[in-house]
């Protein structure tokens, strides 16, 4: 199914990025530690400044990798996956409705059949919307 392939390629890319970001953060940590250790032979004042800078780089890159993974890439991946599932369900409901109409089924039967796809929250939302529309129609008369 092309929709499944197209959507999964995108959310999997973000899923992979969420696993790679901490690894890149660790690479930055190693670079910071190497810079810190490379400056150990300097005199006390210059050496302490270089050590501090190297340690700051090491810690910040780890933090950035973790933050980017958990606050950017993972939520995007999860949201795209959820939207995909919603779209697949929506397409399935539409297809069932169209096939029922083509088969000449009774509209009340079609409504019940399509309501079966909705969870309780979805049914309540639909019923509330229908009630609001009914109230608007009564007010117009």
Order of alpha helices (4+ residues) and beta strands (2+ residues): alpha-alpha-alpha-alpha-alpha
